[in-house]
Amino acid sequence: MPEARKFIAAMARYRSPIANRLRLNLDLNENTAGCSPNVLAKLQSLVAEDLARYPQRELGEQIVADFLEVSPNNVLLTNGIDEALQVICATYLDPQSQLLLADPTFSMYRVYGQATGATVSAVTLGEDFVLPIDNFLRAINERTKLILIANPNNPTGTVVAREDLLHVLRAAENAAVVVDEAYFEFYGETLLGDVAAFPNLFIARTFSKVYGLAGLRLGAIVAAERELDLLRRLTSPFNINGIALACLPAALKDRQFVQNYVEQVKTGREDLYRLCDEFRIRHWRSAANFVLIQIGQRSEQFIEEMRRSGVAISDRGSDAGCKGCVRITIPTQAEMPYFSDAFRKSFRAAAR
């Protein structure tokens, strides 16, 4: 019988939160407006030859580099950010090293780190989920080879100030520092312009959120050419599927679609804040397309009542500091009246 590495055998199995789809699926931070009509048109124009050929990732990297105004040597396309994280962990971590992250954060950070046998160290976020920068800097040591920071953070929607990120980069010169900007478009602030100044900086971007391409699995890493050369050695040459590459130019070109969705999210966040205020529900202001709210001890009942109303939301109660919390993706403005009605009915039913 084959024997797995002890690091893998000791890991808990990741279980996808996807269940049966409902009328409103607000549990995975997907683009609730779908994708650009231009992307759908491109999909409909594909022919058999497009599917029969191996994809040319380099062409997509040139397109993304032009869009981000960087050199194509500084861009690596990956199968969603997930593959990028997995490759980065495999490149820089080993059983003698440390992965440092904040808690709570994206759960797959820990999974990919544990798979290498590295020590995973987490600094708990402080009051209102603010990164305690002094504690975080003290946690960096000679074994720290990788630091993962989501900005904005998932599941909290909170952000780390630019100066604090720069402090981390300076304090961890011998570690790879990944700033995961999956929700950048809703926040508007980036460290992309600092890649040239910090050879240890990696910027992660995704096309799953604001562009609505989660089903096509497309992400990007922007970093120093030397570091990306190392990542390319471990990345499959045909890791990006041809359909994703074919749709990429159409998605990037439709800036009006992106702008409209971002505006809907910002308006919807305010609607959800007011809904929480109506019932005196604690919540945290978000810089992403979701909001974390604290229902309390009846959170499981609330989740179930929402499901009965046809609305799926994410239970975050097991995350550090998130007892009784749920995360809700912002619906479109057209969906908001139905969502608001379901929210009110579900909260009242759970509170009985």
ZARO-682509 format. One record per residue (C-alpha): y, z, x; residue in one letter. Coordinates in steps of 0.02 Angstrom, whole numbers. Layout:
{site {Y; Z; X}; A}
...
END
This chain:
{site {0; 0; 0}; M}
{site {170; -47; 74}; P}
{site {288; 97; 109}; E}
{site {474; 82; 77}; A}
{site {603; 154; 195}; R}
{site {629; 338; 156}; K}
{site {814; 307; 116}; F}
{site {765; 188; -25}; I}
{site {621; 294; -92}; A}
{site {737; 444; -107}; A}
{site {871; 352; -204}; M}
{site {890; 367; -392}; A}
{site {866; 204; -484}; R}
{site {1026; 123; -545}; Y}
{site {1015; 85; -730}; R}
{site {1127; -46; -805}; S}
{site {1240; 23; -942}; P}
{site {1222; -139; -1040}; I}
{site {1135; -112; -1206}; A}
{site {1143; -216; -1364}; N}
{site {1310; -302; -1378}; R}
{site {1421; -242; -1520}; L}
{site {1575; -309; -1609}; R}
{site {1690; -237; -1473}; L}
{site {1616; -210; -1300}; N}
{site {1740; -97; -1212}; L}
{site {1622; -13; -1090}; D}
{site {1618; -126; -935}; L}
{site {1801; -168; -901}; N}
{site {1769; -351; -939}; E}
{site {1909; -469; -987}; N}
{site {1918; -444; -1175}; T}
{site {2011; -611; -1194}; A}
{site {1868; -709; -1113}; G}
{site {1913; -840; -983}; C}
{site {2040; -980; -972}; S}
{site {2009; -1130; -1087}; P}
{site {2026; -1236; -930}; N}
{site {1871; -1151; -860}; V}
{site {1773; -1192; -1018}; L}
{site {1830; -1373; -1006}; A}
{site {1770; -1381; -827}; K}
{site {1602; -1309; -876}; L}
{site {1581; -1441; -1010}; Q}
{site {1619; -1579; -884}; S}
{site {1480; -1532; -762}; L}
{site {1337; -1655; -740}; V}
{site {1159; -1642; -675}; A}
{site {1211; -1688; -498}; E}
{site {1330; -1538; -492}; D}
{site {1183; -1422; -523}; L}
{site {1061; -1510; -406}; A}
{site {1168; -1490; -250}; R}
{site {1182; -1336; -141}; Y}
{site {1355; -1257; -157}; P}
{site {1486; -1276; -20}; Q}
{site {1560; -1103; -4}; R}
{site {1684; -1158; 129}; E}
{site {1775; -1270; 4}; L}
{site {1799; -1120; -110}; G}
{site {1860; -1015; 35}; E}
{site {1993; -1144; 73}; Q}
{site {2049; -1141; -109}; I}
{site {2060; -951; -112}; V}
{site {2147; -946; 57}; A}
{site {2280; -1067; -5}; D}
{site {2302; -964; -163}; F}
{site {2321; -801; -65}; L}
{site {2422; -885; 73}; E}
{site {2305; -834; 214}; V}
{site {2195; -930; 336}; S}
{site {2023; -983; 273}; P}
{site {1954; -896; 428}; N}
{site {2012; -734; 346}; N}
{site {1918; -762; 182}; V}
{site {1735; -737; 139}; L}
{site {1674; -776; -37}; L}
{site {1533; -667; -103}; T}
{site {1424; -647; -256}; N}
{site {1546; -528; -339}; G}
{site {1620; -381; -245}; I}
{site {1449; -301; -256}; D}
{site {1375; -419; -126}; E}
{site {1527; -394; -15}; A}
{site {1502; -205; -19}; L}
{site {1317; -221; 17}; Q}
{site {1347; -335; 167}; V}
{site {1487; -224; 235}; I}
{site {1377; -69; 222}; C}
{site {1234; -158; 309}; A}
{site {1351; -219; 447}; T}
{site {1437; -56; 492}; Y}
{site {1323; 87; 437}; L}
{site {1163; 160; 509}; D}
{site {1075; 330; 495}; P}
{site {1189; 405; 628}; Q}
{site {1352; 357; 541}; S}
{site {1457; 419; 395}; Q}
{site {1523; 331; 241}; L}
{site {1678; 416; 171}; L}
{site {1738; 395; -6}; L}
{site {1835; 484; -142}; A}
{site {1749; 557; -295}; D}
{site {1740; 502; -434}; P}
{site {1739; 317; -395}; T}
{site {1636; 158; -417}; F}
{site {1454; 215; -417}; S}
{site {1385; 71; -314}; M}
{site {1482; 129; -159}; Y}
{site {1362; 274; -142}; R}
{site {1208; 168; -181}; V}
{site {1242; 39; -45}; Y}
{site {1287; 174; 79}; G}
{site {1130; 276; 47}; Q}
{site {1022; 121; 69}; A}
{site {1073; 113; 253}; T}
{site {1023; 293; 286}; G}
{site {1203; 341; 325}; A}
{site {1277; 508; 273}; T}
{site {1384; 484; 118}; V}
{site {1530; 607; 117}; S}
{site {1646; 621; -31}; A}
{site {1816; 705; -48}; V}
{site {1845; 760; -227}; T}
{site {2003; 694; -306}; L}
{site {2133; 827; -346}; G}
{site {2236; 869; -500}; E}
{site {2257; 716; -612}; D}
{site {2137; 623; -496}; F}
{site {2263; 606; -355}; V}
{site {2187; 578; -183}; L}
{site {2215; 737; -78}; P}
{site {2267; 639; 75}; I}
{site {2267; 786; 198}; D}
{site {2089; 833; 149}; N}
{site {2037; 651; 160}; F}
{site {2110; 629; 334}; L}
{site {2022; 788; 392}; R}
{site {1856; 717; 333}; A}
{site {1870; 571; 455}; I}
{site {1773; 601; 616}; N}
{site {1687; 507; 757}; E}
{site {1538; 468; 644}; R}
{site {1647; 388; 511}; T}
{site {1609; 201; 519}; K}
{site {1657; 148; 343}; L}
{site {1784; 206; 214}; I}
{site {1785; 138; 36}; L}
{site {1938; 161; -74}; I}
{site {1959; 81; -246}; A}
{site {2143; 51; -284}; N}
{site {2164; 61; -433}; P}
{site {2015; 176; -444}; N}
{site {1871; 160; -565}; N}
{site {1841; 259; -678}; P}
{site {2008; 350; -671}; T}
{site {2133; 205; -664}; G}
{site {2237; 305; -539}; T}
{site {2307; 235; -377}; V}
{site {2331; 285; -195}; V}
{site {2507; 266; -125}; A}
{site {2531; 131; 5}; R}
{site {2587; 255; 139}; E}
{site {2430; 358; 113}; D}
{site {2322; 204; 135}; L}
{site {2413; 163; 296}; L}
{site {2383; 342; 356}; H}
{site {2197; 316; 329}; V}
{site {2198; 150; 422}; L}
{site {2285; 229; 572}; R}
{site {2174; 383; 572}; A}
{site {2013; 281; 564}; A}
{site {2042; 146; 694}; E}
{site {1856; 139; 735}; N}
{site {1800; 126; 554}; A}
{site {1801; -18; 431}; A}
{site {1920; 28; 288}; V}
{site {1889; -66; 126}; V}
{site {2027; -63; -4}; V}
{site {1944; -125; -163}; D}
{site {2080; -213; -263}; E}
{site {1970; -270; -408}; A}
{site {2108; -223; -531}; Y}
{site {2254; -282; -423}; F}
{site {2329; -398; -555}; E}
{site {2358; -253; -675}; F}
{site {2437; -146; -538}; Y}
{site {2535; -273; -436}; G}
{site {2532; -185; -267}; E}
{site {2421; -242; -123}; T}
{site {2388; -218; 62}; L}
{site {2347; -402; 83}; L}
{site {2498; -427; 194}; G}
{site {2438; -290; 313}; D}
{site {2275; -373; 364}; V}
{site {2354; -451; 520}; A}
{site {2419; -281; 577}; A}
{site {2256; -185; 548}; F}
{site {2095; -263; 615}; P}
{site {1997; -125; 526}; N}
{site {2065; -171; 353}; L}
{site {1960; -263; 224}; F}
{site {2035; -314; 56}; I}
{site {1911; -343; -86}; A}
{site {1957; -451; -235}; R}
{site {1857; -508; -386}; T}
{site {1867; -647; -514}; F}
{site {1770; -544; -641}; S}
{site {1915; -448; -716}; K}
{site {2080; -535; -746}; V}
{site {2003; -710; -732}; Y}
{site {1860; -670; -852}; G}
{site {1723; -739; -739}; L}
{site {1608; -587; -732}; A}
{site {1460; -695; -784}; G}
{site {1485; -812; -636}; L}
{site {1487; -673; -504}; R}
{site {1624; -718; -383}; L}
{site {1718; -604; -263}; G}
{site {1814; -618; -101}; A}
{site {1843; -517; 56}; I}
{site {2002; -542; 159}; V}
{site {1995; -470; 335}; A}
{site {2018; -508; 519}; A}
{site {1927; -663; 578}; E}
{site {1821; -566; 704}; R}
{site {1757; -446; 572}; E}
{site {1720; -583; 446}; L}
{site {1622; -675; 580}; D}
{site {1507; -523; 587}; L}
{site {1490; -519; 397}; L}
{site {1449; -705; 390}; R}
{site {1298; -676; 502}; R}
{site {1221; -569; 365}; L}
{site {1280; -669; 215}; T}
{site {1168; -802; 142}; S}
{site {1245; -976; 168}; P}
{site {1220; -1020; -16}; F}
{site {1265; -852; -93}; N}
{site {1394; -924; -213}; I}
{site {1327; -1030; -355}; N}
{site {1398; -1204; -380}; G}
{site {1457; -1173; -557}; I}
{site {1567; -1030; -499}; A}
{site {1641; -1138; -361}; L}
{site {1671; -1281; -482}; A}
{site {1765; -1167; -603}; C}
{site {1867; -1077; -470}; L}
{site {2012; -1202; -457}; P}
{site {2033; -1207; -646}; A}
{site {2036; -1017; -656}; A}
{site {2165; -998; -518}; L}
{site {2275; -1136; -585}; K}
{site {2295; -1061; -759}; D}
{site {2422; -928; -714}; R}
{site {2487; -923; -893}; Q}
{site {2317; -862; -955}; F}
{site {2315; -725; -823}; V}
{site {2493; -672; -862}; Q}
{site {2459; -666; -1049}; N}
{site {2304; -559; -1025}; Y}
{site {2393; -438; -908}; V}
{site {2533; -419; -1035}; E}
{site {2406; -386; -1173}; Q}
{site {2325; -252; -1065}; V}
{site {2491; -167; -1029}; K}
{site {2537; -167; -1214}; T}
{site {2363; -109; -1263}; G}
{site {2368; 35; -1139}; R}
{site {2525; 101; -1222}; E}
{site {2442; 84; -1392}; D}
{site {2294; 186; -1331}; L}
{site {2407; 318; -1253}; Y}
{site {2493; 339; -1422}; R}
{site {2325; 351; -1509}; L}
{site {2274; 490; -1389}; C}
{site {2440; 579; -1417}; D}
{site {2411; 570; -1605}; E}
{site {2254; 677; -1585}; F}
{site {2317; 775; -1434}; R}
{site {2180; 700; -1325}; I}
{site {2204; 719; -1138}; R}
{site {2213; 553; -1048}; H}
{site {2271; 481; -882}; W}
{site {2394; 340; -862}; R}
{site {2303; 190; -792}; S}
{site {2348; 46; -677}; A}
{site {2194; -52; -731}; A}
{site {2126; -132; -890}; N}
{site {2047; 30; -949}; F}
{site {2096; 210; -986}; V}
{site {2000; 371; -951}; L}
{site {2015; 498; -1091}; I}
{site {1943; 673; -1112}; Q}
{site {1861; 700; -1281}; I}
{site {1781; 865; -1230}; G}
{site {1616; 942; -1284}; Q}
{site {1597; 819; -1428}; R}
{site {1610; 665; -1317}; S}
{site {1430; 611; -1348}; E}
{site {1456; 621; -1535}; Q}
{site {1616; 521; -1518}; F}
{site {1526; 386; -1418}; I}
{site {1390; 375; -1549}; E}
{site {1516; 367; -1692}; E}
{site {1606; 226; -1602}; M}
{site {1441; 133; -1583}; R}
{site {1412; 151; -1770}; R}
{site {1581; 70; -1794}; S}
{site {1530; -73; -1680}; G}
{site {1627; -18; -1526}; V}
{site {1543; 14; -1357}; A}
{site {1633; 130; -1235}; I}
{site {1579; 207; -1070}; S}
{site {1518; 386; -1052}; D}
{site {1592; 455; -890}; R}
{site {1543; 637; -917}; G}
{site {1427; 642; -767}; S}
{site {1561; 585; -644}; D}
{site {1643; 718; -534}; A}
{site {1784; 804; -628}; G}
{site {1756; 698; -784}; C}
{site {1662; 817; -898}; K}
{site {1684; 763; -1078}; G}
{site {1769; 600; -1027}; C}
{site {1747; 422; -1088}; V}
{site {1819; 262; -1016}; R}
{site {1884; 130; -1135}; I}
{site {1923; -50; -1089}; T}
{site {2083; -111; -1171}; I}
{site {2049; -228; -1318}; P}
{site {2156; -379; -1355}; T}
{site {2303; -360; -1472}; Q}
{site {2206; -453; -1606}; A}
{site {2066; -324; -1589}; E}
{site {2178; -172; -1580}; M}
{site {2192; -136; -1768}; P}
{site {2002; -134; -1787}; Y}
{site {1984; -29; -1630}; F}
{site {2118; 96; -1683}; S}
{site {2037; 119; -1853}; D}
{site {1866; 146; -1772}; A}
{site {1942; 269; -1648}; F}
{site {2023; 375; -1784}; R}
{site {1868; 379; -1894}; K}
{site {1753; 418; -1747}; S}
{site {1861; 558; -1680}; F}
{site {1876; 640; -1850}; R}
{site {1689; 624; -1879}; A}
{site {1648; 698; -1708}; A}
{site {1770; 842; -1735}; A}
{site {1686; 903; -1896}; R}
END
